[in-house]
Amino acid sequence: MSGNGVKLAEKVFKQLLCSKSFDRVMEKVKIVSGGDGRLRAELVVAPEHQNRMGTMHGGMTATLVDTLSTVALVTHQAGVPGVTVDLHVSYLKAAREGETIVIDCNTLKAGKTLAFLDVEIKKKQTGELIAKGSHTKYIA
């Protein structure tokens, strides 16, 4: 993944965090690499990411899939974030406070009007898959 891609991903991500919008819930996410339609990020699960059961909230997981795959898309088609038309998340395993998770996003295809993105979220230490997401965006 190119150095320019990482810089673009970080720039787009920082713009999201500077707003007063919902995206601020991701302020502890760290971009690790990116470019050419891909993105890798990490997050240490903190209390504000948890549900009442002490595991990462499903809404946080869905937000990671939605937002970070969009950043990956922007590294493929600069400046075209699009609008979500379909978002699917399969929850496979829980992540607890203090665990580091790795979020890998990939642009499968970006056509004239639609983009298709894939996301895997894993525990960094064990590689266990905790969630898998697919995201379709309208980009025309």
Long-range contacts (C-beta under 8 A, 24 or more apart in sequence): 1-33, 1-34, 1-35, 1-36, 1-38, 1-40, 2-35, 2-36, 3-35, 4-35, 5-34, 5-35, 5-36, 5-38, 5-75, 6-31, 6-33, 6-34, 6-35, 8-34, 8-35, 8-74, 8-75, 8-78, 9-34, 9-35, 9-39, 9-71, 9-72, 9-74, 9-75, 10-34, 12-71, 12-74, 12-75, 12-81, 13-71, 16-67, 16-71, 22-63, 23-63, 23-67, 25-49, 25-60, 25-63, 26-63, 26-64, 26-67, 29-64, 29-68, 29-103, 31-71, 32-102, 34-71, 34-72, 34-75, 35-75, 36-75, 36-76, 37-72, 37-73, 37-75, 37-76, 37-106, 37-107, 37-110, 38-72, 38-75, 38-104, 38-105, 38-106, 38-107, 39-68, 39-69, 39-71, 39-72, 39-75, 39-103, 39-104, 39-105, 40-102, 40-103, 40-104, 40-105, 41-68, 41-102, 41-103, 41-105, 42-100, 42-101, 42-102, 42-103, 42-124, 43-100, 43-101, 43-103, 44-98, 44-99, 44-100, 45-95, 45-96, 45-97, 45-98, 45-99, 45-100, 45-101, 46-97, 47-97, 49-97, 50-97, 53-94, 54-96, 54-97, 55-94, 55-95, 55-96, 56-94, 56-95, 56-96, 56-101, 56-130, 58-89, 58-91, 61-89, 61-91, 61-121, 61-130, 61-131, 61-133, 62-87, 62-89, 62-133, 64-103, 64-119, 64-121, 65-89, 65-119, 65-121, 65-131, 65-133, 65-135, 66-135, 68-103, 68-105, 68-119, 69-105, 69-107, 69-117, 69-118, 69-119, 69-133, 69-135, 70-117, 70-135, 70-137, 71-105, 72-105, 72-106, 72-107, 72-117, 73-107, 73-110, 73-115, 73-117, 73-137, 73-139, 76-107, 76-110, 76-115, 77-110, 77-115, 77-139, 80-139, 81-137, 82-115, 82-137, 82-138, 82-139, 83-137, 83-138, 84-135, 84-136, 84-137, 84-138, 85-114, 85-136, 85-137, 85-138, 86-134, 86-135, 86-136, 87-133, 87-134, 87-135, 87-136, 88-133, 88-134, 88-135, 89-131, 89-132, 89-133, 90-131, 90-132, 90-133, 91-130, 91-131, 92-129, 92-130, 92-131, 92-132, 93-123, 93-128, 93-129, 93-130, 93-131, 94-130, 95-121, 95-123, 95-130, 99-123, 99-124, 99-125, 100-124, 100-125, 101-130, 110-139, 111-139, 112-140, 113-138, 113-139, 113-140, 114-138, 114-139, 115-139
